Amino acid sequence: MKLLKPPWINHDGDKAIFSVDLHPDGSRFATGGQGQDSSGRVVVWNLKPVALEKYEEDEKVPKLLCMLDQHLGGAVFGSNVVNVESWRSVTTLRGHNGDILDVAWSPGDVWLASASVDNNVIVWNTAKWPEQVQILRGHTGLVKGVTWDPVGRYLASQADDKSLRIWRTTDWTTEEKIIDPFSECGGTTTVLRPSWSPDGQYLVSAHAMNNGGPTAQIVERDGWNTDKDFVGHRKPITCVRFNPNILEKADPKTGKSVQYCLCVAIGSRDAQLFYLVYIAEETFGGDS
């Protein structure tokens, strides 16, 4: 595994970047964070110059594709940025009574879930913007992360009320409320971003604790068991992200596939990123 940090990927040099997401076709990625005067900004980047050095050195290959400021398309006022691609707002979704801390698309892009400091999750109908499918109430603290089960049967949300909730998409009621792994946790993280494995069997949370140490809690779909976790970080875990693909571990001698495996990245306030390869009940990966 290689970790790359291209210096040209930034928001005005030193402004904060709060989120990163890849386009489904792997050609672009977007960063969300601060812009001029600490205003909100989204930047769409070309992934080619990141993946291959020859494209990074080629002046004919654009790196920045589009910069959107204050949720508007076009070049940012007063800047010399030229947008290679044209992006525009399709709709504005209004319904929360406070800042939105996370959004997630459901499988097949049927729904969009948004998590807010108003303690609620709103599910939106992507075929009929800006229609709300359901407002999920139940959390008593800031909701800081949402993630969909890859089958689309469940939606998980994690909040400052020290709970992880599993919602059924059939009737939008609570399937399970998990609290034990979070009883020792405080509201010290800006975001809590859990992630569901691509096979749907595991949900891994952010910011759990075990014997006073920070962990990422592994929740098994079968019975919602919570007797396993990922350890190693020294400070609270803020984000978890599974590779969306189920990978195969090959025999180094024969090259034949011997095991299916899942890859997950875990980030923490200790400024470290752990990258793990998970096979059923065995972890054979390490940290980077």
N, C-alpha and C positions, 0 to 999 in steps of 0.2 A: 504494500500500500504506500502511496506517495501523498504527502501533504504539501499543497502549493499555496502560496500567498502572494499573488501578483500585486505589485505596488500600485498598478494603475486602476485597480478596483477599489474605489473609495468614494465617499460623498464629500466633495469640496475639501479633500485632503485629510481633514481631521474630525469630521462630523460622525456621530454615532450611527452604526448600522445595527438594526434590531432583528432582522429576519432575512433569510435567503431561501429561495425556492427554485427548483428546476422546472423547465417546460417539459411536458410529457414526451416530446419527441427528442429531447436531449440536445437541442440546438441552441437554446438560450437559458439564461437564468435571470432572476430578478432579485434585487436587494431593496429592502424597505428601511427607511431611517430618517435622519434629519438632513435638511438642506440649508439654504441660506436663511439666516436669522432664526435657525432652529425650527423652521417650518417642516412639514411632512414632505417626504420625497420618495418616489419609486424610480429605480433605474433598471432598465432592461439591457443586459449585456450579451455579447456573443460568446458562446462557449468554446468555439474553435481555438482562439488564441490562448485559452487556458489549457486545453487538452494537448495541443501540439505547438512546439516551439517555433516551427517554421511559419505558422500563421501569426504568432505573436510578434515576430520580427518583420512581417510583411505589412508595409504601410497601406497597401491596397485593401487589406482585410480590416474592416471596422471593429473596434472593440466595444464601444458604447453604441447601442442601437437606438435607445430612446430614453429620455429623461422626462418624468412627469412630476410636476410640482403642484402642491395643493390640490391633488386629485384632478388636475387638468392636463390635457395633452399639449404637444408643442414644446419648443425649446423654452427653457427657463428664462424669464425676463431678465435682461441685463447680463446674460452669459453669452459665451461664444460657442455654446454647444449646438451642433447641427444634428438633428434627429435623422437617422438613416431609415427608420421605420416610423410609421404613423400609428399611434395608439390613441384611442378616444374612450371616454366614459360611456358605457352602455346604459347604466342606471345608477341611481344613488339609493342605497338601502337605509331607511330610517326606521328606528324602532327601539333601539337601546337608549337608556338614560345616562350613559356614561361611556368612557373610552372602551374601545374594542381591543382586546389583547391577543386574540388569535382567531383565525378562520381556517376552515377545512372543507374541501370538496368531497362529496360522497362518491363511491364507486359509480362510474357511468355519468358523473356530473349531474345527477338528478337533483341533488340538494346541495346547499351551502350552509354550513353551520358557523355561527359567530359566537364568541365568548366575550363577556363584558364585565366591567367592574360593577355593573348594576346587579350582579349575582345571578344573572340569567344567561341562558343559551337560546338563540333564535335559529330556527331552521327555515331556510328560504327556498322557494320553488324556482328553480333556474329556468323553467320553461315559461313562467309567467311573472317575470320581474315586475314589481317588487313584492310579490305576494308572499306572506308569511304562512308556512305550513303549521308551525307550532312554536310557542314560547315554552321552553323547559324551565320550570321553576322548582326549586327544592334546595339548591345551595344557599347557605347563609353567609357566604363570603365571596370575595372577588373570584370570578371564574377566569382562570389564566391559561387554559389549554383545552383543546378538543381534538379528537381523532376518531376516524371511522374504522370499523371492522371491514376488512376487504370484501366480505360478502355483502355488506350493506345491511346486515341484520341488527347491528348495534352501533351506538354512538357513545363514546366515553368522554367525560369531562372531569377536569381536576381543578380544585378551587382552594382558596385560602382557609376554608372551613375544615381543613384537614380531612378531606374526603375525596374519593374517586368514585364517580357515579357511572353506571352502565345503563343506558337508556335503550329500550326496545323501539325499533322503527315501525313496528306494526301498529302500536297504539301510543307511542311516545311516553310511556310510563317507565318507572325505575325497575330495572331487572335486578340490580344489585348495588348496594352502597358499601364501599370498602373504606374502613376507617383505621383499623389496628396498625398498619404500617406507618401511619402518618400522625399518630397520637403525640409523638415527641417533637413534631416539626413546628417551626414558627413561620410567620409570614414574612420571610426575609428575601424572597426571590421576586423579581419583576414579572417573570413568566413561569409557567409550569406546563411543559409541552410533552405529553405522553405520546406513545406511538404503538401501533398495532403491527404485529408481524405479518408478512405477506401471505402466510398460510392460514392466518386467522386464529392460530392456537395460543398465541401469547400476546398479552398487553403489558407493556413496560411503562411504568410511571416515572415521573420526575420526583425529586425531593421527598424521599422516604427516609426512615431512620431504623437502624438495627443496633441495639446495645450502644446507643449514643453516637454511632457513626453514620455518615450519609450513604445512602444506597439508592439504587434504582430498583423498584419493586417489580418482580415478575408475577403477573397475574395469569393463571392458566384458565383458558376458556372452559375447560371441563370442570365444573363445580366452583369456578372463581377462586381457586386455592391461591394462597399467598405465602407459601413456605419457602420460596426461593427468591434470591435477589442478586444484583450485581454490586460488588463492593470495590473499593480502591480509591475513590475520590476523598479528598480531605475537607471539602466544603460542599454545601448543598448543590445537588444536581438540578439544573434548570431545564435541560432539553434532552430528548431522546428521539432518534430517527432511525428507523429500519430501512435498509436497502429494499426497494419494492420488488426485487427479484429473488426468487429462490435459487440459490447457487448450488453447484455440485463440487464436492471435494474429490479430487482425482488422486489415484495412487501414483506416487512419484516415480515408481518403477515402470508401471504398465501404461500409465496415462488414462486408465479406465476410471469411470465414476464409481466411487465406493460409498458415498454418503451425501445426502442432501443437507444443506446448511443454510442458516440465516445469518445475515450480517447486520450489526446494529452499532451506531455511533452514539456516545453518551457525553454530553458536555456539562461542565460544572463551573461554579464560581471560583474554583481554584485555578482557572485558566488552563485546564488540561482537557484534552479530548481523548476518550478511550474508544477504541475500535475493537469490537469483539465478534467472534464467529461462534455461533451457538448451534449445537446439535442436540436436539432432544434435551437430555438432562446433563449434557457435558459441554463445557466451554473449553475450546482448544485454541482460542485466540488470546491476544494480549492487548496492551495499550500502546499508543503511538506517542 
